[in-house]
């Protein structure tokens, strides 16, 4: 599987914006990992892979 790891700093709107940007590139959100307040790592995988 092909994964992308993206660090995001911000609130819920920022997480949604980044998720939408990667969805448009053919990825789907696989997991969100909380690091600290307002810091996340989003894990995306190719949408066409199981």
N, C-alpha and C positions, 0 to 999 in steps of 0.2 A: 504494500500500500504506500501511497505517496502522501506524506503529511507535511504541513507547514505550521510553524510555531510563530505566533505574532504577539509581542508584548503590547499591551494597551494601558494607558494611564488616563483615567477619567471616570466619569459616572456611567450610568446605564445607557444614556443616549450615545455615548462614545462607543460602548461595546456593540450596540445595535448597528451603528454606522459602519464600523469595521467589519462586522459579520455580513452586512449587506454588500460591501465592497468585494469581499472574498467570494460571496455567493455568485456575484456577477462574473467572477473569474473562473467559475466552475468548481468551486469548493463548497463543502458544507461543514458547519460547525460540529466538531466531534466532541470537544470537551473545553470547559472554561476552568482554569485553575487560579484560585485566589492567592495572591502573594502578600500584599499589604493593602491598607486602605487606598482605594482607587487605583490599584495596580493589579493587572490580570495578565495571564498568558492564555491566549486562545489557541486551541489546536484544531486545525482544519484538515480534512481529507478530501481527496478528489471525489466529486459527487458521483462519478460513473463507476466507482469501485465499491465492492461490498465490504 
